[in-house]
Amino acid sequence: MTGYTPELRELIKKVEATRPQRVERARKGEHFPALTMEERKQWLNKYHPDFKSEERSKVRVGPNKDAVFPDEVRVLLESRSRLDPSGIDLSKADYSTDVLVIGAGGAGTAAALTAEQAGCKVLVATKLRHGDANTVMAEGGIQGADQEGDSPYYHYLDVMGGGHFTNQPDLASALTHDAPLILYWLESLGVLFDKLPDGRMKVRHGGGTCRKRMHSAGDMTGAEIMRVLMDEARNRTEGIKVLEFSPAVELLTDKSGHVVGAVLYNLETKEYYIIRAKAVIMATGGFGRLHIQGFATTNHYGATADGIVMAYRAGVELQDLESTQYHPTGVVYPEQNVGLLITEKVRGLGAQLTNVDGSEFCFPLEPRDVESSCIIRECLDSGKAVTTPTGRVGVWLDSPMIDMLHGEGTVRKELPAKHIQFKRYDIDISKFPMIVYPTLHYQNGGLKINEWGETAVPGLYSAGEVSGGVHGKNRLMGNSLLDVLVFGRRSAMRAVEYAKGLKGDLVPTLNHVKAFHEELKKAGIMDEACVGPMLIPDYSPDHVKKRQWGVATLRE
Amino acid sequence: MADEKNKLKPLATGDRTIPPEDAKMIPVFIMGREYTVPETLTVMKAVEYAGYTYVRGCGCRGGICGACATFYRFIGDYKLRAGLACQTIVEPNMIIVQLPFFPANRPGYDLENLGGDPHEALRSLYPEVFKCVGCGTCTRTCPMDIDVMDYIALMKRGDLKGAAYKSFDCVLCGLCASRCPAQISQFTAAMFVRRLYGKTGLPRAAHLEKRVEEVKGGKYEKVMKELVAKDMEEVKKLYVDREREPDLAEPGKWLPEDKKYL
């Protein structure tokens, strides 16, 4: 069962019928007209998931009370603890450590290495395996101003412009200022960067950059960085202990509300562990697996916003969390590639988007958020969607145009990874179009931090996608890998300082959870509250759920 | 949580599978027990369709993290096959098991103090690499189509650069090691060799080292502080006016007209 189904092959004929004409026009430089600024605004308001008023609502408790978030986020922010805060003996700790890192992706591992280097004992708690994170999925590269014609100054301007100037300036400054240090650190850890024979880094442009500063390691830069960091952590087991399959489910605070540890939950033995830590670094990643408004996602299985939920209860304010990055062209078919990214380069090389009739419906290189809106409109409003055998909708991305425009073999040469990814399922994208739909790509917002990854709650630090403000409401390619490493290291430096300066015994409580539950009761929503954090997404189909007698809406 | 809403939509959403009415159903055997699932699903989604919830054995769901190493056979076929659950399509009468974990040999080391001879370092950490019997099972098992046996041969010969790049696509799933009659943990040895080559074989970037000295010396602190303090309208203007490095500029040669901020 490979390639396109007979039904889809029938539909492809419609795209093929209009293709020669479209290529002819493209050769003359004629394109579907781009939207005017006014139209852009209109379409964004009407179709971009961020601007939809339904499926978004006000959160009724916590530091961001009355702010509007997507329902999936709001429901979790209003969730109650898995724990009964008054029924637990917190007097004995199962582990005591200087620094507890929650999450073991790029940010968590960078933080652990940095804290260990500074002489601290580090415990890393992670929900899945060490290295299970969006970090491994970053293909494109990592930015850093290390070339002669570049400097952090220009990198900063690019970051701010990309974020529509909504970024928190001190965070953007920290990000770009530290970038060369991060690249150097990675190089010295043995990351196989793409280099020229004399050792000079190979660099490219990315969307929205004014300098060529995209560094890469093949087309799996994130995976290479992650496995190197993980390998190094495994060389330092004296100072870094990693507990896999043991997510944190609640922070612990002392009587002043300072964070002094966490409660972990062993997903396999169902045991809870009490951790005392002088400082805690939150590095749990993003929220793609909440499938905001039902969107497929490019994100890792573990991206369920756990850190946001825990920190929110402890009093950390959120910023920009209402804003989500959707990549316009995520794969919809074949099923095994659903949600995966089709790089912008495909459209850059001339591939157009067409609807089920083979007609163009938008300019193919609108900004990401606008392009996504156009596709959503065509599918849900205009009713011109292509429907896949598994019931998904999308539009055609007419990749065969690329070879027609630039010569036979261009697809294979310029898009080798994508070509192979589809070839595996008997689809030659240089001959047949792909079916795409916007896919949930990045959590733009998150916990509010300062340039050292400090939250407003003493003892609690935050790094990576779980934090907000670095990229404002839109992130540029190549800055997320940089983000996790810069703020992983920065937060660890401050956490170490804080831990070393801490006097007296740690007396952990769950007072903040008690108070949060009180707030839920007061708001009259304790009974409807689901249990959070979510930990594991639920993909069991309805026919199975119906037979799971007695299992509540959330597992456990 | 989102279930209520999803029910209202006729479309498949998120990663949950909603097969069309007329989907062809096929029998598969998950750890030997029969389930009926729609064809065209991946092994991973078929397992979820059957009602399992993954804790182990599921990661990026996109073929890069190595969490879902899977063995399978077809009824009536002697051949043992391997793949990643998120990248393999179910077929009728497939008998499936996933590896939740596989123990590998991974001696610790200090990358900064490995002595002079990289090949010797490899020999002392991974002597078993040199006992490869050349059966090729690893290569046939690799879900990333890496010629594992060949990179092991390159390691034996001391071609660490060759081994580093030949093994580059490795996702550390452990399938190779699970089938090796010489009990080699190929993927951990390859990890070591890639780092070793990255550290000692690849020439360092001189321009990066220079920039790091500048950053550490505080060269950009003042200018960044000024930028952060600037009015956003002014930043917008600087953004709009910035000069763009040409796509085809020669590496390290291009400089902007305004050199004040370099």
Interface residues (C-beta under 8 A of the other chain):
Chain A: M1 T2 E55 D71 E72 V75 L76 L128 R129 G131 D132 V136 M137 A145 D146 Q147 E148 G149 D150 S151 P152 Y153 Y154 Y156 L157 D158 M160 G161 F165 P169 D170 A172 S173 T176 H177 D178 P180 L181 L183 Y184 E187 S188 L189 G190 V191 L192 F193 K195 L196 P197 D198 G199 R200 M201 K202 V203 H205 C210 R211 K212 G218 M220 A223 E224 R227 V228 D231 E232 R234 N235 T237 F245 L267 E268 L290 H291 G294 F295 A296 T297 T298 H300 Y301 G302 P334 E335 Q336 N337 V338 G339 L340 P389 T390 G391 R392 V393 Q421 R424 Y425 C530 M534 I536 P537 D538 Y539 S540 P541 D542 V544 K545 Q548 T553 L554 R555
Chain B: M1 A2 D3 K5 N6 K7 K9 P10 L11 A12 T13 G14 D15 R16 T17 I18 P19 P20 A23 P38 E39 T40 L41 T42 K45 E48 Y49 A50 G51 Y52 T53 Y54 V55 R56 C58 G59 C60 R61 G62 G63 I64 C65 A67 C86 Q87 T88 I89 E91 R106 G108 Y109 D110 L111 A164 Y165 F168 D169 V171 L172 M191 F192 R194 R195 L196 Y197 G198 K199 L202 P203 R204 A205 A206 H207 L208 E209 R211 V212 V215 K216 Y220 E221 V223 M224 K225 L227 V228 M232 V235 K236 L238 Y239 R242 E243 R244 E245 D247 A249 P251 G252 W254 L255 P256 Y261 L262
